[in-house]
Amino acid sequence: MHISLACLAKPVLHGYFRSSCSWRVRIAFALKGIEYDQVPVNLIKDGGQQLTDKFKTLNPMQQVPAVEIDGITISQSLAVIQYIEETRPGPRLLPTDPKKRAQVRMICDLIASGIQPLQNLYVIQKIGAEKVQWAQHFIERGFQALEPILKETAGKYCVGDEISMADICLVPQVYNAERFKVDVGKYPTIKRLNQTLIEIEAFKVSHPSCQPDTPADLRA
Amino acid sequence: GPVLHGYFRSSCSWRVRIAFALKGIEYDQVPVNLIKDGGQQLTDKFKTLNPMQQVPAVEIDGITISQSLAVIQYIEETRPGPRLLPTDPKKRAQVRMICDLIASGIQPLQNLYVIQKIGAEKVQWAQHFIERGFQALEPILKETAGKYCVGDEISMADICLVPQVYNAERFKVDVGKYPTIKRLNQTLIEIEAFKVSHPSCQPDTPADLRA
């Protein structure tokens, strides 16, 4: 049997403590019980460390997260998470039923395509002075859609009673909403789910307040 | 059979049309005109299908799914026919990475809703985000592509690429600057599934835009 040395190395997450997309990957690693190393990429310092030529070779899109795992580098948090799901044992991150899987992916994509990209650092820097209203607008728009969807799909968690990628996407997005002063109380299902999820160990250990690169004034 | 609520020129709707065509699945279309009547996606009726008020939304097997990639993966997991994702997990990750670069990193920044909000500078805004994405996609595809985006089998990456190139051309981005993207697109647009699903020949294609 041939074992690649790359598979024996720990995965390496290039991320930022407060990047919601990086947090998704940290949650997934924690849920699966996978140990990994972190290489912080400070999105603000030095004009943004994601813009170095060195990081560009890891991810030409110049965004976090980028994950080195099993000898390859994967960017796009949901691609990373599904790769982990398909190659590591442990609790499922996607249900077995295809219709429930579709619901999980729909919720993930509503967040990962319909909300977060419209309020990430790059875009709001481009918007300029109106950035807070812009971010609030797109988060509210997304949550207004997500609330009735979750009301239909949710049990204890976003889709039924098992934790899934939908939960992994939801919690960091609620964190972003709170950073932009969106009143999440207007979305009772989102609020309820988030309150349940943030008490779970995998969501706590991966929280932005306790990462290697969390600044002292933001540490829990 | 399945019902696709979409718009002829919506790149996300086109992705779903390609997937149906590749799998040989017959389906009905209910056009949702994004411009007429202030935008038919904004009606209360459509909102019940998709609270996000976007196309596509697909009624299939008794449920309604929005988000094109969720629809396509559902089709992949429930219908036989040519694979839309490779078997190897690393290649699957590369396919998904390319899909998400387009579906999260480019298209949402240049879709109708956003550019209407941007207003007067909309063309420059859209060009900027498409160019930014293509500048990243080009070196990625140079590494992953064989005959198609990832190796030599058609995948969801190809399904996402072609409609995004169409959007780029609509915004007058010079795709020739991205030789791998250009080469792949030229190969793919000759394939039947990409032709029958093209915006120029849908039930709701206006007469002046018909092929």
Interface residues (C-beta under 8 A of the other chain):
Chain A: N59 P60 M61 Q62 Q63 D70 I72 I74 S75 Q76 L78 A79 V80 Q82 Y83 E86 T87 P98 K99 R101 A102 Q103 R105 M106 C108 D109 L110 A112 S113 G114 Q116 P117 L118 V123 K126 H137 G142 Q144 A145 L146 E147 P148 I149
Chain B: N50 P51 M52 Q53 Q54 D61 I63 I65 S66 Q67 L69 A70 V71 Q73 Y74 E77 T78 P89 K90 R92 A93 Q94 R96 M97 C99 D100 L101 A103 S104 G105 Q107 P108 L109 V114 K117 H128 R132 G133 Q135 A136 L137 E138 P139 I140
